Amino acid sequence: MTVLEPFGARLRRAMDERGPLCVGIDPHAALLSAWGLNDDIDGLERFTRISVEALADTVAVVKPQSAFFERFGSRGVAVLERAVADLRAAGTLVVMDAKRGDIGSTMAAYAETFLHKDSPLFSDALTVSPYLGYGSLKPAVDLARESGAGLFVLALTSNPEGGEVQHAVRADGRNVGATMLAHLAEENAGETPMGSFGAVVGATLGDLSSYDLDINGPLLAPGIGAQGATPADLPAVFGAAARNVVPNVSRAVLKAGPSVGALREASVRFADEVRAAVASA
Ligand SMILES: O=c1ccn([C@@H]2O[C@H](COP(=O)(O)O)[C@@H](O)[C@H]2O)c(=O)[nH]1
């Protein structure tokens, strides 16, 4: 199997070169309609091609949301495969937002799907859910290490419902979200310039200074734009950890389409805003 340079090193370089913004490709039915496209496989394909053309050499990271492709069955997954290949061929890092999580033996199959270098859906990183227990993710951690990929583990999600699980306090007094961050800090210990095992931490959550966000790895921060957070919120939410934040914007960029130029402009505007905000943290 071809082995890539570890994801953390590739991500740090991309963030330094292009800024830390991650733009999502989320082909919502409402966006297809706003772009004058049908909510069918041809609409999905056109939406995806335009998005890839606009984003591939503009931002450091692109995050396709797998759900919107799976909705169309095997033909939708084929569109997703092509998008991943085109983005990666253009040197853009792909974070597959599929939020997989299962018992270890099944997790191994999810890992083969997204993290094995020879898989058609191989992505630079994958979002995973640790809510069957952090240890259930081991097959994904192991294969990611082997192939030079990364993971983003759901720690403190951007949605208001997440607190019910993630803020639950364990017998040791630490809450569940903080525990996930601690596991990730262990995975990334000693890695330079940073480790490949990131956390998903919503930009919507307000002051997170009670958490130890210093996991020596990236923090994927969705919630900017449609969910109400702004780039200017990043320093107050993340403090010194803002340097490792990869802020994600999906709908607020995509609504600028279907013009490739307008999508690029919207991405560059958000990229400039997040760069300025992170620099001030
Ligand atoms: O905590 C989380 C984890 C993942 N997401 C995903 O990010 C994008 C956000 O889209 P917007 O249009 O910018 O709101 C979407 O794919 C979510 O599934 C998240 O929002 N929060």
The ligand as an SDF file (V2000), in Angstrom:
LIG
                    3D

 21 22  0  0  0  0  0  0  0  0999 V2000
  -20.7700   19.0200   14.8010 O   0  0  0  0  0  0  0  0  0  0  0  0
  -20.9430   18.9730   13.5780 C   0  0  0  0  0  0  0  0  0  0  0  0
  -20.3480   18.0030   12.7810 C   0  0  0  0  0  0  0  0  0  0  0  0
  -20.5150   18.0590   11.4340 C   0  0  0  0  0  0  0  0  0  0  0  0
  -21.2750   19.0160   10.8580 N   0  0  0  0  0  0  0  0  0  0  0  0
  -21.3940   19.0090    9.3780 C   0  0  0  0  0  0  0  0  0  0  0  0
  -20.7640   20.2020    8.8700 O   0  0  0  0  0  0  0  0  0  0  0  0
  -21.5420   20.7440    7.8220 C   0  0  0  0  0  0  0  0  0  0  0  0
  -22.0630   22.1040    8.2340 C   0  0  0  0  0  0  0  0  0  0  0  0
  -22.8190   22.6790    7.1820 O   0  0  0  0  0  0  0  0  0  0  0  0
  -23.3180   24.2050    7.1860 P   0  0  0  0  0  0  0  0  0  0  0  0
  -24.1200   24.3010    5.9380 O   0  0  0  0  0  0  0  0  0  0  0  0
  -22.1010   25.0830    7.1590 O   0  0  0  0  0  0  0  0  0  0  0  0
  -24.1360   24.3770    8.4150 O   0  0  0  0  0  0  0  0  0  0  0  0
  -22.6500   19.7270    7.5140 C   0  0  0  0  0  0  0  0  0  0  0  0
  -22.1460   18.8340    6.5430 O   0  0  0  0  0  0  0  0  0  0  0  0
  -22.8100   19.0020    8.8400 C   0  0  0  0  0  0  0  0  0  0  0  0
  -23.2750   17.6690    8.6640 O   0  0  0  0  0  0  0  0  0  0  0  0
  -21.8590   19.9690   11.6430 C   0  0  0  0  0  0  0  0  0  0  0  0
  -22.5530   20.8890   11.1650 O   0  0  0  0  0  0  0  0  0  0  0  0
  -21.6780   19.9190   12.9870 N   0  0  0  0  0  0  0  0  0  0  0  0
  1  2  2  0
  2  3  1  0
  2 21  1  0
  3  4  2  0
  4  5  1  0
  5  6  1  0
  5 19  1  0
  6  7  1  0
  6 17  1  0
  7  8  1  0
  8  9  1  0
  8 15  1  0
  9 10  1  0
 10 11  1  0
 11 12  2  0
 11 13  1  0
 11 14  1  0
 15 16  1  0
 15 17  1  0
 17 18  1  0
 19 20  2  0
 19 21  1  0
M  END
$$$$
